[in-house]
Amino acid sequence: MRNDEREERWLDAGTWAIPTGLTIIIAVVLYAMIGLNHNEAALIGGTTISAKAVGT
């Protein structure tokens, strides 16, 4: 396959539709988890772990 043909396939909008959609979904989820709630319910797990508990 020639380089020109390969480049034309990469420039097709259909090639980038799924990665773009997944990126938007991940960005929305991260924004919702980090930005919307400022209380402890927004934390994953929601419990405090001591330094000793991490090493065991």
Number of C-alpha atoms within 10 A of each C-alpha: 5 6 7 8 9 10 10 9 11 11 10 10 9 10 11 11 10 11 11 11 11 11 11 12 12 12 12 13 12 12 12 12 15 12 11 10 12 10 8 10 11 14 12 8 8 10 9 6 8 8 8 7 7 7 6 5
